[in-house]
Amino acid sequence: MVVNTPEPPYTAVIFTSVRTPEETGYDEATAQMVALAAEQPGFLGMESARAALGITVSYWENDEAARAWKRVAEHAVIQRRGRAEWYAAYQVRVATVTREYGHESGPGRR
Amino acid sequence: MVVNTPEPPYTAVIFTSVRTPEETGYDEATAQMVALAAEQPGFLGMESARAALGITVSYWENDEAARAWKRVAEHAVIQRRGRAEWYAAYQVRVATVTREYGHESGPGRR
């Protein structure tokens, strides 16, 4: 679902990735990282989609919350395993959301 | 593929959407909007993925390029059709990318 973020400014971390064919442990690790992120201070929500490319955007109250999450994530063993096994390439972009607008014609946003 | 963006700062427009079941004309309209975006000044690239949620991130040289794209897109008939037919909900977030880092272990990034 579309995350119901607060009034900008807040921080978006855009994680774009290309997977390897290796599936072992991936879904479990992803669920663990999502649960870990949700426990962090300043976490606002996360959106995720995957086709040939995967895109996950996590939202944070501010830049410091996003930096703190990076430090937590780097210590997670599963992130190192991800680099070695599951991702052929990835790029992480940290951005300050300055404005937003949307549309809702029915259920879907929360 | 992961877009090969320049050194920050640059602008990211994060478009998150929930589709309706209506498929008629959607793929063609999407291809048209992608082609139209690619013609605009300051366009740096676009990444897209869809599962239950769709996420498309377009990258722009600066905020003014992103604003100009919004004006162009609003005049596209297909955007109004999109709101009426294809999207149950969407959210557009405009953000300034302040830092990025990545990893590449093989083909995939360009």
Backbone of each chain as ProteinMPNN parsed JSONL, in Angstrom:
{"seq_chain_A": "MVVNTPEPPYTAVIFTSVRTPEETGYDEATAQMVALAAEQPGFLGMESARAALGITVSYWENDEAARAWKRVAEHAVIQRRGRAEWYAAYQVRVATVTREYGHESGPGRR", "coords_chain_A": {"N_chain_A": [[0.837, -1.194, 0.0], [0.299, 2.332, -0.444], [2.335, 4.448, 1.4], [1.303, 6.467, 4.118], [2.591, 9.247, 4.415], [3.971, 12.012, 6.398], [3.611, 15.651, 6.314], [6.005, 17.054, 4.11], [9.222, 18.499, 5.045], [10.756, 15.25, 4.823], [12.652, 12.201, 4.891], [13.658, 10.143, 2.183], [14.747, 6.925, 1.354], [15.961, 5.435, -1.358], [16.133, 2.354, -2.664], [17.435, 0.58, -5.166], [17.595, -2.355, -7.056], [19.201, -5.101, -8.738], [18.588, -8.437, -9.055], [20.404, -11.5, -8.388], [20.261, -14.902, -9.678], [20.013, -16.377, -7.393], [18.008, -17.732, -4.923], [17.886, -18.751, -2.387], [17.121, -18.271, 0.93], [16.452, -15.647, 0.565], [13.802, -14.439, 0.709], [13.212, -14.737, 3.42], [15.265, -13.241, 4.559], [14.687, -10.715, 3.571], [12.222, -10.216, 4.806], [13.135, -10.122, 7.436], [14.781, -7.832, 7.364], [12.915, -5.854, 6.793], [11.312, -5.982, 9.081], [13.217, -5.242, 10.972], [13.84, -2.628, 10.149], [11.393, -1.392, 10.645], [11.385, -1.234, 13.366], [13.06, 0.825, 14.009], [13.977, 4.109, 15.267], [12.192, 6.906, 14.057], [11.22, 5.76, 11.753], [9.015, 5.772, 9.032], [7.658, 4.286, 7.157], [7.407, 1.927, 4.386], [7.768, 1.155, 0.946], [7.48, -1.179, -1.69], [8.445, -2.874, -4.665], [8.806, -5.256, -7.31], [10.131, -6.129, -10.44], [11.842, -6.771, -13.295], [13.645, -5.178, -12.193], [14.164, -4.283, -8.804], [12.572, -2.119, -6.532], [12.726, -0.463, -3.544], [11.414, 1.815, -1.346], [12.127, 3.451, 1.538], [10.842, 5.442, 4.185], [11.666, 8.151, 6.293], [11.79, 10.087, 9.3], [13.71, 12.074, 9.322], [17.002, 13.035, 8.132], [18.916, 12.13, 9.93], [17.699, 9.939, 11.146], [17.618, 8.231, 8.96], [20.355, 7.867, 8.494], [21.071, 6.576, 10.855], [19.661, 4.216, 10.563], [21.074, 3.128, 8.409], [23.5, 2.512, 9.675], [22.65, 0.54, 11.465], [21.697, -1.359, 9.651], [24.026, -2.042, 8.298], [25.325, -3.544, 10.139], [23.887, -5.801, 10.17], [24.045, -9.152, 9.517], [22.773, -10.32, 7.399], [22.775, -8.326, 5.467], [25.382, -8.256, 4.429], [25.432, -10.801, 3.385], [23.521, -10.48, 1.453], [24.792, -8.763, -0.361], [26.733, -10.459, -1.296], [25.361, -12.675, -2.322], [22.672, -12.262, -3.289], [22.296, -9.944, -4.793], [23.045, -8.63, -7.914], [23.601, -6.074, -8.554], [23.236, -2.959, -6.878], [21.815, 0.199, -5.898], [21.797, 2.827, -3.641], [19.967, 5.6, -2.783], [19.791, 8.548, -1.025], [17.439, 10.882, -0.086], [15.88, 14.099, 0.282], [12.577, 14.67, 0.763], [10.661, 17.165, -0.671], [8.227, 18.075, -1.551], [4.864, 16.868, -2.088], [2.152, 15.183, -3.722], [-1.055, 13.746, -4.373], [-3.519, 11.263, -5.244], [-6.573, 9.707, -4.712], [-8.893, 7.296, -5.338], [-10.282, 5.402, -4.148], [-10.106, 2.523, -1.953], [-6.791, 1.74, -0.885], [-4.746, 3.519, -0.225], [-3.054, 4.046, 2.827]], "CA_chain_A": [[0.0, 0.0, 0.0], [1.011, 3.603, -0.453], [2.54, 4.891, 2.78], [0.703, 7.759, 4.447], [3.691, 10.03, 4.983], [3.585, 13.325, 6.933], [4.005, 16.818, 5.515], [7.449, 17.23, 3.917], [10.274, 17.588, 4.606], [11.181, 14.033, 5.493], [13.73, 11.591, 4.114], [13.372, 8.914, 1.449], [15.907, 6.129, 0.952], [15.543, 4.687, -2.544], [17.029, 1.201, -2.861], [17.142, -0.049, -6.455], [18.486, -3.51, -7.132], [19.078, -6.17, -9.726], [18.844, -9.69, -8.345], [21.043, -12.678, -8.965], [19.253, -15.98, -9.694], [20.035, -17.088, -6.107], [16.784, -17.487, -4.145], [17.985, -19.327, -1.044], [17.18, -17.382, 2.078], [16.174, -14.249, 0.21], [12.526, -13.942, 1.242], [13.338, -14.665, 4.872], [16.142, -12.117, 4.881], [13.944, -9.489, 3.279], [11.25, -10.034, 5.895], [13.899, -9.72, 8.631], [15.231, -6.443, 7.231], [11.719, -5.015, 6.892], [10.933, -5.942, 10.498], [14.257, -4.476, 11.66], [13.645, -1.212, 9.803], [10.171, -0.896, 11.294], [11.674, -1.029, 14.795], [14.016, 1.91, 14.203], [13.426, 5.448, 15.502], [12.005, 7.763, 12.89], [10.713, 5.016, 10.597], [7.676, 6.225, 8.64], [6.985, 3.314, 6.311], [8.217, 1.363, 3.316], [7.049, 0.712, -0.25], [8.358, -2.118, -2.37], [7.933, -3.527, -5.874], [9.892, -5.899, -8.052], [9.929, -6.766, -11.737], [13.242, -7.04, -13.629], [14.332, -4.349, -11.207], [13.444, -4.116, -7.547], [12.663, -0.786, -5.924], [12.153, -0.311, -2.217], [11.615, 3.155, -0.801], [11.758, 3.591, 2.952], [10.647, 6.849, 4.55], [12.214, 8.433, 7.62], [11.436, 11.422, 9.78], [14.746, 13.037, 8.948], [18.231, 12.448, 7.629], [19.623, 11.413, 11.002], [17.049, 8.634, 11.293], [18.054, 7.399, 7.832], [21.766, 7.51, 8.743], [21.101, 5.591, 11.944], [19.21, 2.956, 9.961], [22.203, 2.6, 7.618], [24.469, 1.907, 10.595], [22.033, -0.698, 11.954], [21.62, -2.32, 8.542], [25.372, -2.511, 7.967], [25.734, -4.557, 11.093], [23.084, -7.012, 9.978], [24.78, -10.161, 8.752], [22.067, -10.576, 6.153], [23.109, -7.37, 4.421], [26.609, -8.714, 3.769], [25.068, -11.957, 2.59], [22.801, -9.939, 0.306], [25.755, -8.259, -1.327], [27.481, -11.577, -1.868], [24.572, -13.732, -2.952], [21.346, -11.994, -3.879], [22.226, -8.758, -5.651], [24.072, -8.403, -8.935], [23.909, -4.65, -8.446], [22.22, -2.127, -6.237], [22.169, 1.598, -5.689], [21.013, 3.432, -2.58], [19.95, 7.067, -2.906], [19.146, 9.187, 0.122], [16.874, 12.11, -0.639], [14.961, 14.876, 1.108], [11.313, 14.949, 0.07], [10.355, 18.579, -0.491], [6.783, 18.281, -1.764], [4.186, 15.684, -2.586], [0.73, 15.312, -4.031], [-1.554, 12.42, -4.703], [-4.888, 11.056, -5.701], [-7.116, 8.452, -4.206], [-10.279, 7.155, -5.78], [-10.896, 4.305, -3.409], [-9.172, 1.924, -1.001], [-5.455, 1.545, -1.444], [-3.778, 4.291, 0.547], [-3.265, 4.03, 4.271]], "C_chain_A": [[0.876, 1.25, 0.0], [1.121, 4.094, 0.995], [1.94, 6.289, 2.977], [1.731, 8.627, 5.175], [3.207, 11.391, 5.473], [3.91, 14.437, 5.946], [5.52, 16.819, 5.324], [7.935, 18.444, 4.72], [10.41, 16.339, 5.478], [12.155, 13.349, 4.538], [13.274, 10.305, 3.443], [14.684, 8.214, 1.119], [15.438, 5.203, -0.166], [16.571, 3.585, -2.799], [16.596, 0.505, -4.144], [18.095, -1.208, -6.645], [18.167, -4.422, -8.304], [19.467, -7.452, -9.02], [19.764, -10.626, -9.128], [19.961, -13.764, -9.062], [19.132, -16.688, -8.336], [18.815, -16.728, -5.255], [16.922, -17.896, -2.678], [18.094, -18.266, 0.041], [16.738, -15.963, 1.81], [14.9, -13.719, 0.855], [12.582, -13.766, 2.762], [14.186, -13.448, 5.279], [15.44, -10.787, 4.646], [12.946, -9.193, 4.398], [11.949, -9.577, 7.172], [14.314, -8.253, 8.559], [14.047, -5.476, 7.342], [11.303, -4.869, 8.351], [11.928, -5.104, 11.302], [14.096, -2.979, 11.389], [12.467, -0.631, 10.579], [10.363, -0.625, 12.782], [12.516, 0.22, 15.06], [13.314, 3.24, 14.489], [13.287, 6.208, 14.184], [11.482, 7.056, 11.663], [9.282, 5.443, 10.289], [6.922, 5.212, 7.798], [7.872, 2.888, 5.158], [7.314, 0.924, 2.169], [7.989, -0.129, -1.083], [7.683, -2.706, -3.593], [9.098, -4.184, -6.594], [9.394, -6.438, -9.38], [11.344, -7.198, -12.141], [14.137, -6.331, -12.62], [13.516, -4.371, -9.925], [13.629, -2.698, -7.04], [11.989, -0.835, -4.571], [12.45, 1.102, -1.751], [11.202, 3.126, 0.658], [11.755, 5.071, 3.292], [11.001, 7.037, 6.013], [11.923, 9.868, 8.015], [12.453, 12.469, 9.356], [16.005, 12.275, 8.538], [18.963, 11.645, 8.704], [19.016, 10.03, 11.222], [17.487, 7.686, 10.169], [19.514, 6.961, 7.999], [21.882, 6.439, 9.821], [20.661, 4.219, 11.427], [20.327, 2.319, 9.123], [23.219, 1.904, 8.527], [23.927, 0.575, 11.141], [22.079, -1.762, 10.864], [22.996, -2.888, 8.204], [25.854, -3.593, 8.927], [24.924, -5.845, 10.967], [23.846, -7.963, 9.051], [24.119, -10.367, 7.397], [22.37, -9.543, 5.075], [24.39, -7.782, 3.682], [26.321, -9.918, 2.883], [24.34, -11.509, 1.318], [23.75, -9.487, -0.776], [26.433, -9.419, -2.043], [26.614, -12.503, -2.717], [23.383, -13.271, -3.782], [21.303, -10.846, -4.874], [23.389, -8.707, -6.636], [24.527, -6.943, -8.885], [22.839, -3.98, -7.609], [22.744, -0.707, -6.084], [21.246, 2.122, -4.597], [21.112, 4.947, -2.717], [19.168, 7.639, -1.735], [18.709, 10.581, -0.314], [15.955, 12.784, 0.371], [13.706, 15.175, 0.299], [10.907, 16.385, 0.375], [8.887, 18.894, -0.743], [6.174, 16.986, -2.253], [2.737, 15.992, -2.867], [0.243, 13.955, -4.484], [-3.0, 12.437, -5.078], [-5.344, 9.735, -5.131], [-8.56, 8.36, -4.637], [-10.982, 6.033, -5.049], [-9.904, 3.738, -2.421], [-7.806, 1.772, -1.659], [-4.402, 2.296, -0.641], [-4.088, 4.103, 2.024], [-2.105, 4.748, 4.939]], "O_chain_A": [[2.042, 1.214, 0.396], [0.127, 4.149, 1.719], [2.058, 7.163, 2.118], [1.727, 8.718, 6.403], [2.166, 11.879, 5.031], [4.431, 14.177, 4.861], [6.254, 16.604, 6.289], [7.138, 19.326, 5.04], [10.207, 16.375, 6.692], [12.445, 13.889, 3.471], [12.591, 9.481, 4.052], [15.629, 8.851, 0.654], [14.625, 4.305, 0.054], [17.73, 3.859, -3.111], [15.52, -0.088, -4.203], [19.295, -1.059, -6.415], [17.036, -4.499, -8.784], [20.554, -7.547, -8.451], [19.879, -10.546, -10.352], [18.849, -13.56, -8.573], [18.238, -17.514, -8.154], [18.613, -15.564, -4.909], [16.159, -17.436, -1.828], [19.034, -17.471, 0.066], [16.656, -15.155, 2.735], [14.919, -12.66, 1.481], [12.073, -12.79, 3.312], [13.854, -12.73, 6.222], [15.585, -9.85, 5.431], [12.844, -8.062, 4.872], [11.42, -8.743, 7.907], [14.221, -7.519, 9.543], [14.176, -4.399, 7.925], [10.981, -3.771, 8.806], [11.541, -4.354, 12.197], [14.206, -2.163, 12.304], [12.539, 0.481, 11.102], [9.595, 0.124, 13.387], [12.668, 0.63, 16.211], [12.201, 3.475, 14.02], [14.161, 6.149, 13.318], [11.312, 7.687, 10.62], [8.434, 5.472, 11.181], [5.695, 5.257, 7.72], [8.964, 3.426, 4.974], [6.229, 0.388, 2.392], [9.179, 0.176, -1.173], [6.488, -3.003, -3.568], [10.237, -3.726, -6.5], [8.369, -7.117, -9.444], [11.988, -7.93, -11.389], [15.211, -6.806, -12.251], [12.29, -4.468, -9.975], [14.726, -2.144, -7.113], [10.82, -1.204, -4.462], [13.601, 1.537, -1.759], [10.056, 2.812, 0.978], [12.55, 5.85, 2.766], [10.683, 6.202, 6.86], [11.823, 10.752, 7.164], [12.098, 13.611, 9.067], [16.059, 11.047, 8.593], [19.556, 10.605, 8.417], [19.739, 9.062, 11.459], [17.7, 6.495, 10.396], [19.865, 5.824, 7.686], [22.688, 5.515, 9.713], [21.223, 3.192, 11.808], [20.494, 1.1, 9.137], [23.734, 0.837, 8.19], [24.671, -0.398, 11.261], [22.448, -2.91, 11.112], [23.124, -4.064, 7.865], [26.675, -4.44, 8.576], [25.249, -6.855, 11.592], [24.231, -7.596, 7.941], [24.79, -10.562, 6.383], [22.239, -9.841, 3.888], [24.469, -7.669, 2.459], [26.873, -10.055, 1.792], [24.524, -12.088, 0.247], [23.555, -9.778, -1.956], [26.676, -9.362, -3.249], [27.08, -13.052, -3.716], [23.115, -13.819, -4.851], [20.396, -10.769, -5.702], [24.556, -8.737, -6.246], [25.69, -6.63, -9.141], [21.677, -4.384, -7.627], [23.948, -0.456, -6.133], [20.04, 1.881, -4.634], [22.208, 5.505, -2.763], [18.024, 7.257, -1.489], [19.504, 11.358, -0.841], [15.333, 12.125, 1.204], [13.766, 15.852, -0.728], [10.819, 16.778, 1.538], [8.359, 19.87, -0.209], [6.872, 16.112, -2.768], [2.167, 16.938, -2.324], [1.027, 13.115, -4.926], [-3.623, 13.49, -5.211], [-4.586, 8.766, -5.079], [-9.363, 9.244, -4.338], [-12.152, 5.751, -5.309], [-8.937, 4.417, -2.077], [-7.711, 1.685, -2.883], [-3.308, 1.786, -0.403], [-5.25, 4.011, 2.417], [-2.07, 4.857, 6.165]]}, "seq_chain_B": "MVVNTPEPPYTAVIFTSVRTPEETGYDEATAQMVALAAEQPGFLGMESARAALGITVSYWENDEAARAWKRVAEHAVIQRRGRAEWYAAYQVRVATVTREYGHESGPGRR", "coords_chain_B": {"N_chain_B": [[17.076, -1.523, -15.71], [19.546, -0.319, -13.355], [19.736, 3.123, -13.027], [22.377, 5.192, -14.155], [23.16, 7.596, -12.407], [24.3, 11.054, -11.954], [26.775, 12.703, -9.81], [25.289, 13.573, -6.692], [23.966, 16.868, -5.789], [20.773, 15.965, -7.198], [17.492, 15.555, -8.612], [14.833, 13.483, -7.542], [11.851, 11.964, -8.553], [9.379, 10.314, -7.07], [7.051, 8.035, -7.857], [4.397, 6.393, -6.694], [2.026, 3.835, -6.959], [-1.26, 2.379, -6.925], [-2.914, 0.107, -8.811], [-5.987, 0.002, -10.73], [-8.262, -2.636, -11.806], [-8.423, -2.206, -14.499], [-7.144, -2.675, -17.68], [-7.076, -1.775, -20.253], [-5.407, -0.003, -22.669], [-3.396, 0.749, -20.975], [-0.62, -0.148, -21.016], [0.302, 0.954, -23.411], [-0.08, 3.673, -22.912], [1.667, 4.037, -20.775], [4.131, 3.536, -22.027], [4.128, 5.708, -23.76], [4.274, 7.857, -21.942], [6.744, 7.404, -20.768], [8.426, 7.73, -22.978], [7.903, 10.398, -23.536], [8.825, 11.665, -21.199], [11.544, 11.122, -21.434], [12.296, 12.817, -23.429], [12.431, 15.293, -22.296], [14.046, 18.306, -21.088], [16.801, 17.969, -18.905], [16.281, 15.409, -18.06], [17.311, 12.443, -16.49], [16.983, 9.727, -16.238], [15.078, 6.697, -15.596], [13.51, 4.459, -13.349], [11.675, 1.487, -12.785], [9.194, -0.591, -11.292], [6.841, -3.169, -10.606], [4.577, -4.705, -8.418], [2.203, -5.697, -6.184], [2.053, -3.106, -5.654], [3.03, -0.302, -7.598], [6.103, 1.212, -8.425], [7.704, 3.963, -9.686], [10.607, 5.66, -10.329], [11.755, 8.672, -11.413], [14.571, 10.503, -12.554], [16.099, 13.671, -12.345], [17.904, 16.557, -13.461], [17.66, 18.776, -11.828], [15.488, 20.564, -9.559], [13.902, 22.35, -11.014], [13.783, 21.186, -13.552], [12.287, 18.936, -12.921], [9.889, 20.151, -12.132], [9.139, 21.306, -14.548], [8.682, 19.037, -16.06], [6.439, 18.045, -14.704], [4.547, 19.957, -15.487], [4.421, 19.471, -18.232], [3.53, 16.816, -18.207], [1.036, 17.066, -17.014], [-0.441, 18.172, -19.018], [-0.707, 16.143, -20.729], [-3.028, 14.101, -22.203], [-3.292, 11.464, -21.55], [-2.548, 11.351, -18.888], [-4.712, 12.347, -17.44], [-6.557, 10.436, -18.142], [-5.376, 8.295, -16.931], [-5.738, 8.887, -14.208], [-8.462, 8.634, -14.055], [-9.009, 6.026, -14.89], [-6.958, 4.023, -14.571], [-5.613, 4.105, -12.108], [-6.132, 3.396, -8.766], [-5.139, 4.686, -6.618], [-2.549, 7.065, -6.127], [0.665, 8.432, -5.317], [2.824, 11.134, -5.486], [6.111, 11.988, -4.93], [8.46, 14.469, -4.559], [11.878, 14.828, -4.449], [15.107, 15.765, -3.184], [18.069, 14.332, -3.999], [20.683, 13.604, -1.87], [22.883, 12.077, -1.247], [24.583, 9.084, -2.359], [25.214, 5.578, -2.765], [26.607, 2.488, -3.909], [26.736, -0.837, -5.315], [28.207, -3.172, -7.407], [28.339, -6.232, -8.922], [28.5, -7.343, -11.301], [27.144, -7.458, -14.658], [24.409, -5.194, -15.185], [24.121, -2.636, -14.136], [23.886, 0.495, -15.754]], "CA_chain_B": [[18.436, -1.429, -15.189], [19.788, 0.776, -12.423], [20.165, 4.317, -13.766], [23.696, 5.688, -13.783], [22.948, 9.012, -12.105], [25.515, 11.833, -11.669], [26.996, 13.066, -8.409], [24.262, 14.422, -6.102], [22.507, 16.766, -5.752], [19.867, 15.983, -8.34], [16.116, 15.435, -8.122], [14.124, 12.224, -7.769], [10.393, 12.016, -8.443], [8.963, 8.96, -6.708], [5.631, 7.855, -8.182], [3.924, 5.119, -6.151], [0.631, 3.736, -7.383], [-2.057, 1.159, -6.827], [-3.699, 0.019, -10.038], [-7.325, -0.581, -10.841], [-8.165, -3.829, -12.677], [-8.562, -1.803, -15.906], [-5.878, -2.818, -18.41], [-7.181, -1.215, -21.603], [-4.632, 1.182, -23.003], [-2.416, 1.104, -19.947], [0.77, -0.353, -21.439], [0.604, 1.925, -24.458], [0.019, 4.985, -22.272], [2.91, 4.044, -20.004], [5.231, 3.678, -22.985], [4.089, 7.092, -24.244], [4.742, 8.775, -20.906], [8.184, 7.17, -20.63], [9.076, 8.359, -24.136], [7.744, 11.842, -23.367], [9.748, 12.077, -20.136], [12.924, 11.007, -21.919], [12.551, 13.949, -24.337], [12.423, 16.567, -21.574], [15.329, 18.824, -20.6], [17.196, 17.599, -17.551], [15.936, 14.025, -17.731], [18.506, 11.634, -16.233], [16.691, 8.296, -16.345], [13.864, 6.254, -14.918], [13.505, 3.075, -12.869], [10.28, 1.121, -12.61], [8.903, -1.967, -10.867], [5.455, -3.297, -10.164], [4.017, -5.931, -7.852], [0.896, -5.191, -5.748], [2.286, -1.671, -5.737], [3.974, 0.101, -8.635], [6.977, 2.33, -8.072], [8.549, 4.48, -10.754], [11.405, 6.808, -9.906], [12.451, 9.364, -12.499], [15.655, 11.335, -12.026], [16.167, 14.948, -13.068], [19.1, 17.333, -13.118], [17.372, 19.69, -10.727], [14.082, 20.713, -9.23], [13.197, 23.049, -12.087], [13.521, 20.19, -14.604], [11.189, 18.096, -12.445], [8.667, 20.962, -12.196], [8.768, 21.457, -15.958], [8.115, 17.748, -16.452], [5.086, 17.983, -14.157], [3.66, 20.772, -16.33], [4.243, 18.737, -19.496], [2.741, 15.606, -17.948], [-0.351, 17.448, -16.725], [-1.131, 18.464, -20.266], [-0.885, 14.909, -21.505], [-4.381, 13.566, -22.03], [-3.217, 10.146, -20.918], [-2.47, 11.435, -17.432], [-6.081, 12.457, -16.909], [-7.173, 9.127, -18.316], [-4.785, 7.45, -15.894], [-6.375, 9.159, -12.936], [-9.846, 8.158, -14.1], [-9.211, 4.615, -15.24], [-5.947, 3.009, -14.265], [-5.039, 4.16, -10.76], [-7.012, 3.531, -7.602], [-4.485, 5.685, -5.775], [-1.119, 7.274, -6.359], [1.312, 9.5, -4.571], [4.045, 11.609, -6.131], [6.978, 12.675, -3.97], [9.606, 15.092, -5.209], [12.925, 14.796, -3.433], [16.472, 16.108, -3.576], [19.021, 13.296, -3.604], [21.821, 14.269, -1.251], [24.046, 11.186, -1.295], [24.245, 7.758, -2.843], [26.289, 4.598, -2.796], [26.099, 1.288, -4.555], [27.536, -2.043, -5.41], [27.971, -3.88, -8.661], [29.199, -7.408, -9.002], [28.481, -7.852, -12.669], [26.311, -6.633, -15.529], [23.146, -4.809, -14.569], [24.061, -1.188, -14.025], [24.407, 1.211, -16.915]], "C_chain_B": [[18.564, -0.249, -14.226], [20.338, 1.97, -13.22], [21.512, 4.797, -13.237], [23.629, 7.203, -13.576], [24.267, 9.724, -11.797], [25.711, 12.012, -10.175], [25.802, 13.874, -7.883], [24.825, 15.843, -5.874], [21.865, 16.707, -7.134], [18.482, 15.641, -7.765], [15.521, 14.069, -8.483], [12.625, 12.458, -7.612], [9.912, 10.577, -8.247], [7.453, 8.857, -6.925], [5.226, 6.459, -7.717], [2.446, 4.987, -6.476], [0.021, 2.37, -7.109], [-2.968, 1.148, -8.046], [-5.151, -0.372, -9.793], [-7.184, -1.863, -11.671], [-8.177, -3.467, -14.165], [-7.214, -1.836, -16.634], [-5.873, -2.082, -19.741], [-6.349, 0.051, -21.761], [-3.497, 1.5, -22.06], [-0.958, 0.982, -20.435], [1.197, 0.667, -22.485], [0.803, 3.32, -23.841], [1.309, 5.102, -21.463], [4.106, 4.257, -20.927], [5.291, 5.108, -23.521], [4.652, 8.065, -23.213], [6.255, 8.615, -20.693], [8.938, 7.87, -21.765], [9.031, 9.882, -24.016], [8.716, 12.371, -22.297], [11.178, 12.129, -20.666], [13.303, 12.153, -22.851], [12.757, 15.262, -23.592], [13.825, 16.998, -21.158], [15.596, 18.35, -19.172], [16.852, 16.18, -17.153], [17.208, 13.19, -17.58], [18.243, 10.143, -16.362], [15.495, 7.941, -15.497], [14.009, 4.785, -14.525], [12.073, 2.703, -12.504], [10.149, -0.335, -12.171], [7.452, -2.022, -10.432], [5.189, -4.682, -9.589], [2.59, -5.541, -7.451], [0.888, -3.669, -5.879], [3.202, -1.417, -6.936], [4.815, 1.25, -8.144], [7.787, 2.713, -9.301], [9.295, 5.676, -10.197], [12.048, 7.411, -11.135], [13.442, 10.336, -11.873], [15.857, 12.524, -12.948], [17.359, 15.751, -12.575], [18.875, 18.234, -11.922], [15.859, 19.81, -10.55], [13.295, 21.382, -10.357], [12.876, 22.087, -13.236], [12.351, 19.288, -14.206], [9.862, 18.852, -12.489], [8.182, 21.1, -13.639], [8.136, 20.162, -16.469], [6.683, 17.606, -15.919], [4.112, 18.772, -15.037], [3.384, 20.068, -17.661], [3.297, 17.551, -19.28], [1.273, 15.941, -17.702], [-1.142, 17.742, -17.99], [-1.335, 17.22, -21.12], [-2.264, 14.33, -21.188], [-4.336, 12.244, -21.271], [-3.075, 10.246, -19.415], [-3.864, 11.555, -16.816], [-6.813, 11.125, -17.03], [-6.656, 8.171, -17.24], [-5.485, 7.623, -14.567], [-7.773, 8.544, -12.92], [-9.944, 6.639, -14.2], [-8.223, 3.638, -14.607], [-5.459, 2.977, -12.821], [-6.116, 4.308, -9.696], [-6.45, 4.592, -6.669], [-3.055, 5.877, -6.264], [-0.624, 8.417, -5.506], [2.59, 9.859, -5.318], [4.851, 12.374, -5.094], [8.205, 13.196, -4.708], [10.685, 15.294, -4.16], [14.277, 15.182, -4.018], [17.414, 15.019, -3.074], [20.275, 13.973, -3.078], [23.073, 13.384, -1.211], [23.596, 9.845, -1.839], [25.464, 6.866, -2.798], [25.719, 3.33, -3.375], [27.116, 0.186, -4.593], [27.205, -2.658, -6.75], [28.911, -5.05, -8.729], [29.222, -7.977, -10.403], [27.621, -6.963, -13.538], [25.019, -6.267, -14.8], [23.031, -3.314, -14.444], [24.536, -0.587, -15.336], [24.187, 2.697, -16.723]], "O_chain_B": [[17.782, 0.7, -14.284], [21.288, 1.829, -13.99], [21.754, 4.805, -12.03], [23.992, 7.982, -14.457], [25.245, 9.078, -11.421], [24.913, 11.531, -9.371], [25.342, 14.784, -8.573], [26.041, 16.004, -5.777], [22.344, 17.309, -8.095], [18.339, 15.461, -6.556], [15.695, 13.578, -9.598], [12.188, 13.08, -6.645], [10.026, 9.74, -9.143], [6.676, 9.524, -6.242], [5.666, 5.459, -8.285], [1.688, 5.938, -6.286], [0.711, 1.351, -7.071], [-3.714, 2.101, -8.271], [-5.488, -0.992, -8.784], [-6.101, -2.147, -12.184], [-7.961, -4.338, -15.008], [-6.275, -1.131, -16.266], [-4.813, -1.796, -20.297], [-6.568, 1.046, -21.069], [-2.717, 2.418, -22.309], [-0.168, 1.912, -20.277], [2.316, 1.179, -22.447], [1.73, 4.045, -24.201], [1.961, 6.146, -21.471], [4.987, 5.066, -20.636], [6.376, 5.657, -23.713], [5.405, 8.978, -23.551], [6.956, 9.601, -20.463], [9.958, 8.519, -21.537], [9.996, 10.57, -24.35], [9.347, 13.41, -22.487], [11.925, 13.064, -20.379], [14.486, 12.434, -23.046], [13.207, 16.243, -24.184], [14.69, 16.159, -20.905], [14.691, 18.342, -18.337], [17.106, 15.782, -16.016], [18.082, 13.227, -18.446], [19.177, 9.369, -16.573], [14.961, 8.778, -14.768], [14.558, 3.977, -15.275], [11.339, 3.532, -11.966], [10.9, -1.2, -12.623], [6.902, -1.034, -9.947], [5.53, -5.698, -10.195], [1.829, -5.09, -8.308], [-0.134, -3.048, -6.172], [4.06, -2.244, -7.245], [4.3, 2.172, -7.511], [8.475, 1.876, -9.886], [8.687, 6.599, -9.655], [12.808, 6.738, -11.831], [13.192, 10.912, -10.814], [15.795, 12.4, -14.172], [17.769, 15.637, -11.419], [19.771, 18.437, -11.103], [15.074, 19.229, -11.301], [12.15, 21.016, -10.62], [11.8, 22.173, -13.828], [11.528, 18.921, -15.044], [8.83, 18.279, -12.837], [6.985, 21.022, -13.919], [7.164, 20.196, -17.224], [5.813, 17.096, -16.624], [2.997, 18.321, -15.302], [2.256, 20.07, -18.152], [2.383, 17.319, -20.072], [0.379, 15.207, -18.121], [-2.361, 17.579, -18.025], [-2.056, 17.253, -22.117], [-2.603, 14.104, -20.026], [-5.213, 11.941, -20.463], [-3.449, 9.307, -18.711], [-4.153, 10.935, -15.792], [-7.58, 10.736, -16.149], [-7.402, 7.347, -16.711], [-5.792, 6.65, -13.879], [-8.213, 8.003, -11.906], [-10.866, 6.037, -13.651], [-8.608, 2.556, -14.163], [-4.953, 1.956, -12.355], [-6.914, 5.244, -9.733], [-7.2, 5.311, -6.01], [-2.433, 4.939, -6.76], [-1.395, 9.255, -5.04], [3.345, 8.978, -5.73], [4.343, 13.295, -4.455], [8.896, 12.444, -5.395], [10.43, 15.867, -3.101], [14.549, 14.952, -5.196], [17.543, 14.809, -1.868], [20.864, 14.816, -3.755], [24.192, 13.893, -1.149], [22.415, 9.499, -1.799], [26.601, 7.338, -2.793], [24.509, 3.107, -3.345], [28.19, 0.26, -3.998], [26.049, -2.661, -7.173], [30.126, -4.896, -8.611], [29.888, -8.979, -10.663], [27.386, -5.808, -13.182], [24.598, -6.978, -13.888], [21.945, -2.765, -14.628], [25.471, -1.091, -15.957], [24.553, 3.492, -17.588]]}, "name": "protein", "num_of_chains": 2, "seq": "MVVNTPEPPYTAVIFTSVRTPEETGYDEATAQMVALAAEQPGFLGMESARAALGITVSYWENDEAARAWKRVAEHAVIQRRGRAEWYAAYQVRVATVTREYGHESGPGRRMVVNTPEPPYTAVIFTSVRTPEETGYDEATAQMVALAAEQPGFLGMESARAALGITVSYWENDEAARAWKRVAEHAVIQRRGRAEWYAAYQVRVATVTREYGHESGPGRR"}
